């Protein structure tokens, strides 16, 4: 009798270990890097890509990307300049305009310094945390830093704050979270038989969680050899090829490491926890985000831990899109040509355009304790959809079977 119960419990524990797997979270990084540029070449403007000679009055955006004064004035929209490289907005003073931006001082000639000149220390660079470092021109390919001093380095604590573009407001009340969790737990499969009696639900807290949403347009060219059998039962191979275009909309990637990634993906994609449209994962009419104006309550706005390049690669990037396109190409090829047999099927995918925006989605973070463990639970703040980690057990059916087995065992024992 005890052996059967232990076996069922062991199976439940193994399923629970698989279900509640917790991958490593991204750790914040602190980087030091030399900041130097050659005298022979001036850095390019982030907008027009022309060299920033001192006569062009070079300026620094909030993200520390350089721009000429002319381009800065041309790209002001609603007192905001959005950097074309990293997408970070620079908010201008309404009265001063671009005059309040920091100047980038680059001298044309310096005596006794033919090799390189130090860039001002307010130009902070973090190789891991700032997306524009890899995209920036390389000013000095070979430098010997063996004689470098502390003044040659800048210690960077974190990347600049990336301001979201949109947000979805909370429509669910905090008081509704515990009843939603209780209802969810009563409908899960194979729970422990005493879960409802012994669980203790944690007070929920509202968070605005950043997500990058990508829109990618592609073009794919495929090739294949189709085999046909002639009267002599010989296979003749003929080459075929074709092209098609695709548009991937709303490829959403969480940009915060605060939550369990599997739960976030389940809430966003698996349960469609935010959009009323089953074909979309993000509501079609989000609200424009305004810093320090949208969130006056107890909601916590989580920091953006990934830049858009890292977020794009996190879900697989161009390689993952190529895999999707290959499956689509094979389906198109089979539907159109219905080959008896084929070989050497290949496809090549080109990304024609890639756009993105950063949006804050409303999520309540809660959980419940059972036994010696606490299980994380997430609730969408606009639809009330619940996902979470949970324990596994024999459930009601298992409890009935065990009670029946115990009763039969007792009756047999008394008869003996």
C-alpha positions, 0 to 999 in steps of 0.5 A: 500500500505504501509502495503504490503511494510512493510510486505515484508521488515520485511520478508527480515529483518528476513531472513537477521538476520538468514543469517548473524548470527554472533556467538561468537568468541574465545577470547584469554586467559591469564593464570597463573599456578604453574610450579613444579615437584617432585624429585622422578620422572624425566620428560620423553623424548618426543621421547623415553618416558624414564625418563630424568635423568641429565646424559642424558643431557636433552634439551628443544625444542622450544615448551618447551617439554623436550628431551634427547640429543640422541633423539634430534640428531636422529630426526633432518631433514633439520635443524628442529626437529618436536615435536611428541606431539604438532607438533611444529618445532624447527629450529636449527642453521646450525653451532651449531645444537642441541648445541644451545638448552636450557638445562633442569636442574633437580637436583638429590638431594636437601637438605631440599626440600623433596617434590618438586623442582621448574622447571626453569622459562623459562618453561612456561605453559598455560593450555588453550593455550598449547595442551601438558599440558593435555598430559603431565605426572602429577608430583604432584597430590596434592599440597598445594599452599596456601603459594605460592609466585609470584616466584612460578607462571609464567604469560603466555601471549599467546601460542608459535607460531605454524609454518605451514607446507604448503601454497597455494599461491595467484594467484588472483590479489587484483584489481580483487576483487571489480569486483568479488564482484560486479558480485556476488551481481548482481546474488544474490536472493532477494537483495534490489532494490537499492543495486547496486546503493548505495553499497560501496565496501571496499578495500580488504586485502590479508590474509593467514589463517591457517587450520588444515587438518586431515586424520583419519582411522577408523574401525567400527563393527556393530550389528543388529537383522533381522526379518523374517516372517514364515508361521505362520506370526510369526517374527523370529529374527536373529543376524547379525554383520559385520566390515568395514574400512573407511578413512576420508581425508581432514577434514579441520578446520579453526584455526583462529578466525579472520573471520566469521566461517560460511563464512569460511566453506561456502568458503572451503566446500560449494563452494570448493573455493580452490581446482580444484578437486570437490572431494577435499577441499584442492589442492593436491600439496601445497607448503612447508612453510618456515618461513620469506621466502614465504610472502614478499608482503602485505599479513598478515599471521594470527596467529594460535589460536587453537592447533590441539587437539582443532581443532579436537574437534571443528568439533565434533572429535571422536563423530562426526566421530562415527555418520558418521560411524553409517550412513555408517554402516546402509547403508552397512547393508541395501544394503547387507542384504536388511532386511524386518525389523530390530531392536537393530542396534548398531555400535562401531567405533575405530580410528586406526590412525589420522594424521594432517598438518597445511596449510595456505590458501589465502583469501581476506577479503573485504566487502561492506557498504549498509545503516547503515551496513557493510557486510563481504565478503571473496574471495579465493585467488587462484580461485576467489570464493566469499562468504559473508553476504548480505542484503535481500529485495524485489528484482527486482520482488518485485520492479516491483510488487510495481511499478505496485501496485502504478500505479494501486492505482494512476489510481483508485484515479484519476478516483474517 
